Structure formats: structure tokens, C-alpha cells
Amino acid sequence: MNKIETYLYTDWAALTAQDWGGMLLTIAVFIAMAIAFFYALRPKNAKMLEEQRMMPLRDE
């Protein structure tokens, strides 16, 4: 286990502003994608999403 801990060790004090920004952006995108995924797969939203399926192809 010590070898894995050494490999995954992170020196938090050494992170730059770009490192923190990238990490926060990655976490935010992950959360947004998880919310969109669960929203799209909820059965109660199926009818509403099905009605909007052809919206990009309509000429209105």
C-alpha cells in the first residue's frame, strides 16, 4: 500500500493558480455533466424531452 500512496501523493502547497483553476474547472464540468445525465434519464422528463427531439430540424 505504501507504493500506491507514494504514487498518488499530492503536494497541495506546490499547486499553482493554473493547477487550482484546472482542478476546479474539471470538478465543475464533472458535476454539470452528472446533473445533465441524470436529468435526461429521469422517466418523468421522458415525454418533455421526446416532444423537443425534432426542434433543431423544424423551420419556424
Residue frames as a rotation matrix with the C-alpha (Angstrom) as fourth column:
MET 1
0.566 0.825 0.000 0.00
0.825 -0.566 0.000 0.00
0.000 0.000 -1.000 0.00
ASN 2
0.275 -0.541 -0.794 2.89
0.310 -0.732 0.606 2.35
-0.910 -0.413 -0.034 0.64
LYS 3
-0.725 -0.571 0.386 3.89
0.511 -0.071 0.857 2.25
-0.462 0.818 0.343 -3.03
ILE 4
-0.091 0.793 0.602 0.39
0.912 -0.177 0.370 3.35
0.401 0.583 -0.707 -4.13
GLU 5
0.717 0.334 -0.612 0.32
0.615 -0.717 0.328 6.14
-0.329 -0.612 -0.719 -1.52
THR 6
-0.193 -0.876 -0.442 3.69
0.304 -0.482 0.822 7.39
-0.933 0.025 0.359 -2.75
TYR 7
-0.723 -0.053 0.689 2.49
0.689 0.020 0.725 7.34
-0.052 0.998 0.022 -6.37
LEU 8
0.106 0.902 0.419 -0.76
0.806 -0.325 0.495 9.20
0.583 0.285 -0.761 -5.62
TYR 9
-0.037 -0.175 -0.984 0.76
0.867 -0.496 0.056 11.72
-0.498 -0.851 0.170 -3.18
THR 10
0.336 0.187 0.923 -0.06
0.680 -0.727 -0.100 15.37
0.652 0.661 -0.371 -3.97
ASP 11
-0.583 -0.551 -0.597 1.88
0.795 -0.536 -0.283 18.33
-0.164 -0.640 0.751 -2.61
TRP 12
0.398 0.903 0.162 -1.04
0.917 -0.398 -0.036 20.75
0.032 0.163 -0.986 -2.22
ALA 13
0.481 -0.270 -0.834 1.23
0.256 -0.867 0.428 23.66
-0.839 -0.419 -0.347 -1.30
ALA 14
-0.579 -0.815 0.005 3.09
0.187 -0.127 0.974 23.35
-0.793 0.565 0.226 -4.60
LEU 15
-0.018 0.645 0.764 0.00
0.972 0.192 -0.139 23.77
-0.236 0.740 -0.630 -6.80
THR 16
-0.953 -0.299 -0.047 -0.04
0.269 -0.908 0.322 26.91
-0.139 0.294 0.946 -8.92
ALA 17
-0.401 0.838 -0.370 -3.06
-0.475 -0.535 -0.698 29.07
-0.783 -0.104 0.613 -9.72
GLN 18
-0.261 0.275 -0.925 -3.39
-0.932 0.180 0.316 27.30
0.253 0.945 0.209 -13.08
ASP 19
-0.882 -0.069 -0.466 -3.39
0.022 0.982 -0.189 23.93
0.470 -0.177 -0.865 -11.32
TRP 20
-0.755 0.635 -0.162 -6.19
0.197 -0.015 -0.980 25.05
-0.625 -0.772 -0.114 -8.98
GLY 21
-0.263 0.666 -0.698 -8.16
-0.797 -0.557 -0.232 26.57
-0.543 0.495 0.678 -11.86
GLY 22
-0.488 0.008 -0.873 -7.87
-0.691 0.608 0.391 23.41
0.534 0.794 -0.291 -13.90
MET 23
-0.946 0.134 -0.296 -8.89
0.275 0.816 -0.508 21.24
0.174 -0.562 -0.809 -10.98
LEU 24
-0.566 0.776 -0.279 -11.92
-0.052 -0.371 -0.927 23.41
-0.823 -0.510 0.251 -10.17
LEU 25
-0.245 0.448 -0.860 -12.95
-0.951 -0.283 0.123 23.54
-0.189 0.848 0.495 -13.83
THR 26
-0.737 -0.092 -0.670 -12.68
-0.322 0.919 0.229 19.76
0.594 0.384 -0.706 -14.10
ILE 27
-0.879 0.436 -0.194 -14.82
0.396 0.438 -0.807 19.27
-0.267 -0.786 -0.558 -10.99
ALA 28
-0.394 0.758 -0.520 -17.41
-0.437 -0.652 -0.619 21.81
-0.809 -0.016 0.588 -12.22
VAL 29
-0.346 0.227 -0.910 -17.67
-0.911 0.151 0.384 20.13
0.225 0.962 0.154 -15.64
PHE 30
-0.902 0.004 -0.432 -18.00
0.064 0.990 -0.126 16.70
0.427 -0.142 -0.893 -13.99
ILE 31
-0.710 0.674 -0.203 -20.84
0.257 -0.020 -0.966 17.93
-0.655 -0.739 -0.159 -11.77
ALA 32
-0.266 0.618 -0.740 -22.60
-0.766 -0.602 -0.226 19.65
-0.585 0.507 0.633 -14.70
MET 33
-0.530 0.028 -0.848 -22.37
-0.684 0.577 0.446 16.52
0.502 0.816 -0.287 -16.83
ALA 34
-0.945 0.209 -0.250 -23.65
0.311 0.806 -0.503 14.34
0.096 -0.554 -0.827 -13.98
ILE 35
-0.489 0.806 -0.334 -26.65
-0.108 -0.435 -0.894 16.65
-0.866 -0.401 0.299 -13.50
ALA 36
-0.212 0.394 -0.894 -27.40
-0.959 -0.260 0.113 16.67
-0.188 0.882 0.433 -17.24
PHE 37
-0.797 -0.152 -0.584 -27.05
-0.329 0.921 0.209 12.89
0.506 0.359 -0.784 -17.40
PHE 38
-0.853 0.487 -0.188 -29.45
0.457 0.523 -0.719 12.25
-0.253 -0.699 -0.669 -14.52
TYR 39
-0.375 0.733 -0.568 -31.89
-0.428 -0.680 -0.595 14.92
-0.822 0.020 0.569 -15.79
ALA 40
-0.354 0.192 -0.915 -32.05
-0.928 0.049 0.369 13.32
0.115 0.980 0.161 -19.23
LEU 41
-0.743 -0.017 -0.669 -32.56
-0.125 0.986 0.114 9.80
0.657 0.168 -0.735 -17.89
ARG 42
-0.828 0.528 0.188 -35.33
-0.200 0.034 -0.979 10.53
-0.523 -0.849 0.077 -15.38
PRO 43
-0.682 0.601 0.417 -38.54
0.729 0.599 0.330 8.84
-0.052 0.529 -0.847 -16.52
LYS 44
0.213 0.839 -0.501 -40.71
0.708 -0.486 -0.513 11.85
-0.674 -0.245 -0.697 -15.62
ASN 45
-0.028 -0.299 -0.954 -38.77
-0.377 -0.881 0.287 14.00
-0.926 0.368 -0.088 -18.13
ALA 46
-0.631 -0.305 0.713 -39.05
0.405 0.654 0.638 11.50
-0.662 0.692 -0.289 -20.97
LYS 47
0.260 0.823 0.505 -42.23
0.915 -0.044 -0.400 12.93
-0.307 0.566 -0.765 -22.52
MET 48
0.779 -0.004 -0.627 -40.99
-0.018 -1.000 -0.017 16.53
-0.627 0.025 -0.779 -22.42
LEU 49
-0.232 -0.951 -0.203 -37.63
-0.398 -0.097 0.912 15.59
-0.888 0.292 -0.356 -23.96
GLU 50
-0.471 0.131 0.872 -39.34
0.664 0.704 0.253 13.43
-0.581 0.698 -0.418 -26.60
GLU 51
0.640 0.767 0.057 -41.53
0.648 -0.498 -0.577 16.36
-0.414 0.405 -0.815 -27.65
GLN 52
0.703 -0.433 -0.564 -38.44
-0.424 -0.892 0.157 18.52
-0.571 0.128 -0.811 -28.17
ARG 53
0.199 -0.676 0.709 -36.50
0.380 0.720 0.580 15.87
-0.903 0.155 0.400 -30.06
MET 54
0.056 -0.131 0.990 -37.01
0.997 0.067 -0.048 17.34
-0.060 0.989 0.134 -33.55
MET 55
0.703 0.293 -0.648 -36.76
0.394 -0.919 0.012 21.01
-0.592 -0.263 -0.762 -32.52
PRO 56
-0.215 -0.846 -0.487 -33.45
-0.075 -0.483 0.872 21.71
-0.974 0.224 0.040 -34.35
LEU 57
-0.812 -0.134 0.568 -34.92
0.486 0.383 0.785 20.41
-0.323 0.914 -0.246 -37.64
ARG 58
0.216 0.975 0.042 -38.14
0.892 -0.180 -0.414 22.49
-0.396 0.127 -0.909 -37.62
ASP 59
-0.761 -0.334 0.555 -38.43
0.560 -0.770 0.305 25.55
0.326 0.544 0.774 -39.87
GLU 60
0.289 0.871 -0.397 -40.40
0.957 -0.273 0.098 28.03
-0.023 -0.408 -0.913 -37.81
